Amino acid sequence: MRDIIVTSIVLIGCLYTLRRPYIGILLWSWLSYMNPHRLTYGFAFSMPFAQITALTLMLSMLVSKEVRKPPLNTIIFIWFSFVLFMGVSTLFAFFFEDAWAQYIKVIKIQLVVFLTLMLITDLDKLNQLLSVIVLSIGYYSVKGGVFTVLTGGGYRVWGPAGSFIEGNNELAVAALMIIPIMVYLHKIYNNKFIKYILIFSIVSSFIGAIGTQSRGALVAFGAVLVFFWLKSDKKIIYGLLFSVAVALLFMFMPESWQERMNTINTYESDASAMGRINAWEYAFNVANNHLLGLGFESWSPITFAMYAPNPNDVHAAHSIYFSVLADHGWIGLLMYLSIFYFSWKKLKELIRNTDGLSEYEAVNFLARMLQVTLIGYFVGGAFLSLSYFDLPWHIVAFIQIISKIRNTNESIKSNTTVPVQV
C-alpha cells in the first residue's frame, strides 16, 4: 500500500510539474529530504523517483514561461566556481571511480538547487518549499521527539537509512536547522490548527535533537538558543523560558545521556573524539601536500597510512570544514567558506534594509530565522560531515531569492510614477 501511495504522489506530481515547473522543485525536495520511498517495502523502495522528477522538471522548463534568469553576483560566481573546482579535484582524485560517483551525486543536488533560483520567484512559492522541507525533515525529528519522551531518552534517535541524515549526529543538526524555519512558518500562517501543529513540532524536534544523544548537537543546541536570545526583542521572557526548558531537559534525560554529554569536557579519554582529531589532522596534512586535495571518498586506510598521525584510527571527516579541506584542498575550503560568508553578509544587509518596513515584515523575519539556521549548521557542522547536504545549499539559494524579491519590489516602486493632478 505504501508503494502505491508514494508512486501515485510522484506520478501526479510529475504531471503537475509539466504545467507548473516549480512543483517539480517541491516534489524533488520531498523525495530528497524525506526519502519516502525508503519507508516502503516493495517495488517503490529502489525506484529512481528523484531522477524521474528531475528529468520531468527540466523537460517542463524547456517550454515554460515561468522560468526566470538566476541572479548574477559574487556569491553565485564563487558558488559556480566551487562546483567546477570540485570537478577538477575529482579528475585528480586518489580514488577516481569512487570520487566520480560522489561528484555525480553532488552535481545532481547542486543542479536542482540552482534550478530553485530560477523557479521559486515569489514569497508564496518559497513558503510552499519551506513547508515541504519542514514536513520532510520534521517527520523524523518530531517522531524522534515523541520516541524520546516515550522511552525516557534511553535510546538514540536515527534518521532515514541511505540518506545524508541517517546518522544520529546528522539528524540532530538537520532538526536544529529546520526549527527556526518552523518558527517562521508559525508566524506567517493564520490557521490556528497549523500553528498548534507547528508549536508541537518545534518542541518535539528540540527533544528529538537531544534524543539523538549527539554531543555536537548539544553544542549547536546551545549556540542556537544563545543566538536566538540575542536576536529576540523579549530577552527576559525568552531567557526564563530557555532556562526552564534546559533545566527540565537535564532532569528528564537518563543518567547515561548525561554521562555521555559530560565527555565533551574530557575528550582526551574518549575514543570517538580522539578519532575526530586524528581525522582533522589527516585533512590538514592532505591539504598541505596536495593543492587540489585528494578528492571525494579519500578517507581510507591507505591514505590514513600516508597522512594521519594515527594510521590505524580511520574515521570520516566528522566536520564540514575538514571534509572540504581534505577533498578539495585550501582553495576549495576558501571557496566554500566564502559562499557562506558572503551569504551571511547579504542576510545582515537584507535585515538592515527591511527592518521596520511593514511590507517586508515576513522577509525580515525569515532572514533572521535563516541566520539562526546557519548558526546551527556552522556550529553543529563542525562535528559532522554534512558539507554536501542539500539543506545548507538551499539556504544559500533562499537568501538569494528573498534578496531578489526585495530588490524587485523596490525597483517596481521606484519606477512607478505618481500622476500629477492639475
ABEGO torsion letter per residue (X at the ends): XAAAAAAAAAAAAAAAAAABAAAAAAAAAAAAAAGAAAABABAAAABBAAAAAAAAAAAAAAABAABBBBBBBAAAAAAAAAAAAAAAAAAABABAAAAAAAAAAAAAAAAAAAAAAAABABAAAAAAAAAAAAAAAAAAAAAAAAAAAAAGGABBBBBBBGBAAABAAAAAAAAAAAAAAAAAAAAABABAAAAAAAAAAAAAAAAAAAAAGBAAAAAAAAAAAAAAAAABABAAAAAAAAAAAAAAAAAABBAAAAAAAAAAABAAABAAAAAAAAAAAAAAAAAAABAAEAEBGABBAAAAAAABABAABBBBAGBAAAAAAAAAEAAAAAAAAAAAAAAAAAAAAAAAAABGBAAAAAAAAAAAAAAAAAAAAAAAAAABBAAABAAAAAAAAAAAAAAAAAAAAAAAAAABBBBBBX
